[in-house]
Amino acid sequence: MSETVVHYEGALGCRAEHAESGTIVFTDFPKDYRGCGKGFSPSEMLSVSLGSCILSIMGIAAEVLQIDMTGATATVAKEMAYAPRRISKISVSVQITGEINEKYRSKLEAAARACPVHHVLGIEVPITFHWN
């Protein structure tokens, strides 16, 4: 099990420190929801978690297949709903550069869809892939 302690800094800002590395992440609420907009919002951090998880799981598969995925990107767009305020949908667009044959593409796409963050969300998460 992994733990992270999140500290409330006031004015809707929080600071989290990664126990192993000491890396610090700050969050703030967006201006349209009483925050200062000085950093990622908590819901944007969920989008970051999803995008980085998808690319990392694909990266593991790429290493096994001996494919270099360096430079791949995931553009993550979240949609908010209200009453109650919540994330209603997150769309992910994955861009992969380089020549990757069809057989390996399907394995990488399957890896992306096996992302643990994706499976815990319980909302619609369409993933599209763009191969160049």
Residue pairs with C-beta under 8 A, 6 or more apart in sequence:
2 19
3 19
4 16
4 17
4 18
4 19
5 16
5 17
5 19
6 14
6 15
6 16
7 14
7 15
7 16
7 17
8 14
9 15
9 26
11 28
11 35
11 36
12 28
12 29
12 34
12 35
12 36
13 26
13 27
13 28
13 35
13 36
13 38
13 39
14 26
14 27
14 28
14 42
15 24
15 25
15 26
16 24
16 25
16 26
16 27
17 23
17 24
17 25
18 24
18 25
25 40
25 45
26 38
26 39
26 40
27 39
27 40
27 41
27 42
27 45
28 35
28 36
28 37
28 38
28 39
28 40
28 41
29 35
29 36
29 37
29 41
29 42
30 37
30 41
31 37
33 41
33 85
35 41
40 48
43 78
43 80
43 87
44 78
46 78
46 87
46 90
46 117
46 121
47 76
47 77
47 78
47 90
48 76
49 117
50 74
50 76
50 90
50 92
50 115
50 117
50 118
50 121
50 125
51 74
51 75
51 76
51 92
52 74
53 115
53 116
53 117
53 118
54 74
54 92
54 94
54 112
54 115
54 117
54 118
54 127
55 69
55 72
55 73
55 74
55 94
57 111
57 112
57 114
57 115
57 116
58 69
58 72
58 94
58 108
58 111
58 112
59 69
59 72
60 111
61 107
61 108
61 110
61 111
62 68
62 69
62 108
65 104
65 107
65 108
67 98
67 100
67 104
67 108
68 98
69 96
69 98
69 108
71 97
71 98
72 94
72 95
72 96
72 97
73 94
73 95
74 92
74 93
74 94
74 95
75 92
75 93
75 95
76 90
76 91
76 92
77 90
77 91
77 92
77 93
78 87
78 89
78 90
79 87
79 88
79 89
79 90
79 91
80 86
80 87
80 88
81 87
81 88
87 123
88 123
88 124
89 123
89 124
89 125
89 126
90 121
90 123
90 124
90 125
91 125
91 126
91 127
91 128
92 125
92 126
92 127
92 128
93 127
93 128
93 130
94 112
94 127
94 128
94 129
94 130
95 130
95 132
96 108
96 129
96 130
96 131
96 132
97 132
98 132
100 108
100 131
105 129
105 131
108 129
109 127
109 129
112 127
112 129
113 127
118 125
118 127
